[in-house]
Amino acid sequence: MRAVVQRVSSASVTVDDEVVGQIGHGFLVLLGVAEDDTQDDVVYLAQKIVGLRVFEDDEGKMNRSLTDVNGAMLVVSQFTLLGDCRKGRRPSFVAAARPEQADALYRSFCAEVEGQGIPVQTGRFQAHMDVALVNDGPVTLLLESRKAF
């Protein structure tokens, strides 16, 4: 499982001119699910992201987590994060999970985050989405549940 985590002042997802997910202060998470991902990957990555200390404390140091700042999370499924661009010019997506498995693990990830007390909004799985954000910092991190895909 691979995630791009962006600290945001606000973020939203629009599908067919309808806002389907929207948050204020928190994280925009672009989430890619690999074919061999399991519930263990979901739990690891959800706990890791919720616990990231990348929000500033009173001294201006990155020392607070999403929980500490009462932030929210907007989670957007993005299979293209599993694209392999090492050969040729067209990405290969053979490492990405099939839609049924990806959707189930994506939903499980969202539930795991909510279970940790974080409000979660989502995009719409397999839809063409317009994602808007105000990247705070900017702070952008790449996380993986396993190193090799």
N, C-alpha and C positions, 0 to 999 in steps of 0.2 A: 504494500500500500504506500502510496506516495502522496504528499500534501505540500502545496504552496500555501504558506500562512502569511497573511498581510495584516498588520495592525492598522485599523481604520478608524477614522472619525465618523464615517458613515459608509454604507454600501447597500446596493439594491440589485435585484434581478428582475428583468422585464421579459415577458413572453407575449408575443402578439399584442403589444401596447398595453399589457396588464402587468402591474407590479405584483409579482408572486412571492417575493421575499424582500425584507428590508430591515436593517438594523442601524443603530447609532454607533456609539463607541464599542469597539471589540475587535473581533477577527473575521476577515473574509478567508475562508478555507476552500481552496480548489482541491478536490479529492479524486485521485486516480486509484482504481482497484485493479490489482493484478490477478491473473488466472489462478495462481496458487495461494492467494490470500485466504485467511481463515478468521474466525472470531478472535483468535489471539492477536492478530494484527490490528483488528478494530479496537480492542481494549487497550493495547499498548499505545497506539497513536492517539486515541481520544484522551487518555490520561496524560500523555506527554504534552499535547497541545494545550489542554486546560491548565496544566501546571507551568507552562512557560512563563518565566519572569522577564517580560519585555516591556512592561508598563512602568513609567517613571514613579519613583517615590518622592517624598518631600525634598530630597536633596538632588533630584534630577537624575538619579541613577536608575537603570533598568533593574527593578527589584520587586515588582508586583506582578501577580498573575491575573488572569481573566477574572477569577473569583474575587480577588482582592479589590478590583476596580468595578465590580458589578457590571462587567461587560457582557455582550451577547456574541453569538457566532452565526454567520451566514455561511452555509455549506453548499457548495456547488459541485456536482459530479462532473468530472472532466477526464474522460478516458484518454485524451491526447497527451496527458502527463506520462503515459506509458509508451509513447512513441519512441521508437529507436531510429535515430537519424545517422547512425554510424556508416551505413552503406548507401550509396546513391543519394538522390535528392528528395525522394518520397519516403516519409516515415513509415515504418512497419509497426503495426499494432498487435502483433501476435502475442505479446506478453499481457495484453489487457484482458480482463475477465469478460466473459460473455454477458450480455445485458441482464439476464435473469439473476446471475450470481452477483454482478456488480450492484444492481439495484438493491438486492437483499442486504449486502454488506454496507452499502451507503446508508440505508435506512437504519441499520444496526449501529453504525457510527453515530448518527444523529441521536438515537435513543441513548446511547452510552454517554454522550456529552450532556444531554438533558438530565440523565440520572445523576450527574455530578453537580446539578443545580444551575446549569448555564442555559439561558433562553436560546433556542435555536430556530432559525428561519432557514428555508431551503430554496433552491432553484427547482426546476421541473426536469426530472430525469428524462433523457433522450430528446429534449426539446432544444430548438435553437434559442439561445438566451442572450440578452444584452445585459452585461454586468457593468455596473457603475460603482466607483469607489473613490473615496478620498483617503489615500494612503497616508497614515500618520507617521511622520518621521523623515523619510519613509523607513519602515521596518518590514522586510520581507525575508522569510526563512523557508528553506526546503527541508522537509523531514521525510524519512522513509522508515517503514517498520522493519525492513531488512535491507542490507546494503546492495545486494545483487538482484537484478531482474533480467 
